[in-house]
Amino acid sequence: MDIRLATNLDRDDIRNIHLSVFPEGEREIVSNLAIRLLSEETTPQTISLVAEADGAVVGHIAFSPVTIKYNKVWKGYILAPLAVKPEYQKRQIGSKLIESGLEQLSTMGVHALFVYGDPKYYGKFGFNAELASSYSPPYELQYPFGWQAMTLNKGISTESTVQISCVDPLNDATLW
Ligand SMILES: CC(C)(COP(=O)(O)OP(=O)(O)OC[C@H]1O[C@@H](n2cnc3c(N)ncnc32)[C@H](O)[C@@H]1OP(=O)(O)O)[C@@H](O)C(=O)NCCC(=O)NCCS
């Protein structure tokens, strides 16, 4: 299994992976998010990675930058979305996609990485609700317990709760 940066040529594969794993009602919106993030131009960059196995793209993950007001030094990212084709799940492909992103973001000097998902899955990578509680997500959450974060590089702490802003494709209340 290999992990590499995604390109526009992976569009259809990425769309199909998300369509195949998310339930009706979510699958269109999440696959559209994945595709929009693929061509989202940001500084620092939005990162899309794919996992390849048996000559095909079987997993995808994206990391996009988030910002807070009044602090241009702080660097944050959010992990979304993540999916592995059903027949390739439970082979550590999801874990490797996450770990590969963590490595890259740590090297880039990113301070905090956020995720909105199942704590039972993301907790084992070091995400937790405590750090996330200092940062308000851009929309009211349907599942507040899913809001988690982890520190990648220390150095900056917040004294009160701050609001984070996301890239455009994530600015959709139905995703939260
Ligand atoms: C979540 C997902 C990406 C994990 O991919 P994967 O390649 O199977 O992950 P890994 O092999 O690294 O880890 C698998 C383990 O995570 C567990 N797991 C998967 N989803 C989980 C969840 N929501 N809560 C708790 N554990 C979960 C599996 O049961 C498995 O446990 P095991 O190793 O004890 O058997 C994949 O299940 C998927 O695409 N799910 C549908 C889309 C989704 O939920 N994406 C995340 C949205 S926030």
PDBQT file of the ligand as one rigid body, heavy atoms in Angstrom, charges set to zero:
ROOT
HETATM    1  C1  LIG A 201     -13.275   5.272   9.432  1.00  0.00    +0.000 C 
HETATM    2  C2  LIG A 201     -12.502   4.600   8.297  1.00  0.00    +0.000 C 
HETATM    3  C3  LIG A 201     -11.847   5.660   7.431  1.00  0.00    +0.000 C 
HETATM    4  C4  LIG A 201     -11.420   3.718   8.915  1.00  0.00    +0.000 C 
HETATM    5  O1  LIG A 201     -10.624   3.181   7.857  1.00  0.00    +0.000 OA
HETATM    6  P1  LIG A 201      -9.815   1.834   8.046  1.00  0.00    +0.000 P 
HETATM    7  O2  LIG A 201      -8.800   1.754   6.965  1.00  0.00    +0.000 OA
HETATM    8  O3  LIG A 201     -10.747   0.694   8.188  1.00  0.00    +0.000 OA
HETATM    9  O4  LIG A 201      -9.123   2.133   9.443  1.00  0.00    +0.000 OA
HETATM   10  P2  LIG A 201      -8.043   1.293  10.192  1.00  0.00    +0.000 P 
HETATM   11  O5  LIG A 201      -7.809  -0.024   9.512  1.00  0.00    +0.000 OA
HETATM   12  O6  LIG A 201      -6.868   2.158  10.401  1.00  0.00    +0.000 OA
HETATM   13  O7  LIG A 201      -8.735   1.076  11.591  1.00  0.00    +0.000 OA
HETATM   14  C5  LIG A 201      -9.770   0.159  11.644  1.00  0.00    +0.000 C 
HETATM   15  C6  LIG A 201     -10.293   0.060  13.054  1.00  0.00    +0.000 C 
HETATM   16  O8  LIG A 201     -11.059   1.237  13.323  1.00  0.00    +0.000 OA
HETATM   17  C7  LIG A 201     -12.342   0.828  13.747  1.00  0.00    +0.000 C 
HETATM   18  N1  LIG A 201     -13.316   1.837  13.360  1.00  0.00    +0.000 N 
HETATM   19  C8  LIG A 201     -13.709   2.220  12.134  1.00  0.00    +0.000 A 
HETATM   20  N2  LIG A 201     -14.657   3.177  12.240  1.00  0.00    +0.000 NA
HETATM   21  C9  LIG A 201     -14.837   3.388  13.560  1.00  0.00    +0.000 A 
HETATM   22  C10 LIG A 201     -15.673   4.220  14.296  1.00  0.00    +0.000 A 
HETATM   23  N3  LIG A 201     -16.508   5.059  13.730  1.00  0.00    +0.000 N 
HETATM   24  N4  LIG A 201     -15.588   4.158  15.653  1.00  0.00    +0.000 NA
HETATM   25  C11 LIG A 201     -14.749   3.323  16.264  1.00  0.00    +0.000 A 
HETATM   26  N5  LIG A 201     -13.927   2.494  15.615  1.00  0.00    +0.000 NA
HETATM   27  C12 LIG A 201     -13.984   2.529  14.282  1.00  0.00    +0.000 A 
HETATM   28  C13 LIG A 201     -12.583  -0.478  13.046  1.00  0.00    +0.000 C 
HETATM   29  O9  LIG A 201     -13.577  -1.221  13.689  1.00  0.00    +0.000 OA
HETATM   30  C14 LIG A 201     -11.218  -1.106  13.172  1.00  0.00    +0.000 C 
HETATM   31  O10 LIG A 201     -11.052  -1.663  14.441  1.00  0.00    +0.000 OA
HETATM   32  P3  LIG A 201     -10.083  -2.942  14.653  1.00  0.00    +0.000 P 
HETATM   33  O11 LIG A 201      -8.748  -2.536  14.127  1.00  0.00    +0.000 OA
HETATM   34  O12 LIG A 201     -10.130  -3.130  16.135  1.00  0.00    +0.000 OA
HETATM   35  O13 LIG A 201     -10.694  -4.034  13.849  1.00  0.00    +0.000 OA
HETATM   36  C15 LIG A 201     -13.418   3.691   7.447  1.00  0.00    +0.000 C 
HETATM   37  O14 LIG A 201     -14.074   2.792   8.302  1.00  0.00    +0.000 OA
HETATM   38  C16 LIG A 201     -14.449   4.462   6.633  1.00  0.00    +0.000 C 
HETATM   39  O15 LIG A 201     -14.172   4.878   5.507  1.00  0.00    +0.000 OA
HETATM   40  N6  LIG A 201     -15.635   4.623   7.224  1.00  0.00    +0.000 N 
HETATM   41  C17 LIG A 201     -16.724   5.335   6.575  1.00  0.00    +0.000 C 
HETATM   42  C18 LIG A 201     -16.432   6.809   6.454  1.00  0.00    +0.000 C 
HETATM   43  C19 LIG A 201     -16.157   7.444   7.784  1.00  0.00    +0.000 C 
HETATM   44  O16 LIG A 201     -16.803   7.149   8.787  1.00  0.00    +0.000 OA
HETATM   45  N7  LIG A 201     -15.173   8.359   7.780  1.00  0.00    +0.000 N 
HETATM   46  C20 LIG A 201     -14.801   9.093   8.957  1.00  0.00    +0.000 C 
HETATM   47  C21 LIG A 201     -15.743  10.226   9.079  1.00  0.00    +0.000 C 
HETATM   48  S1  LIG A 201     -15.382  11.232  10.437  1.00  0.00    +0.000 SA
ENDROOT
TORSDOF 0
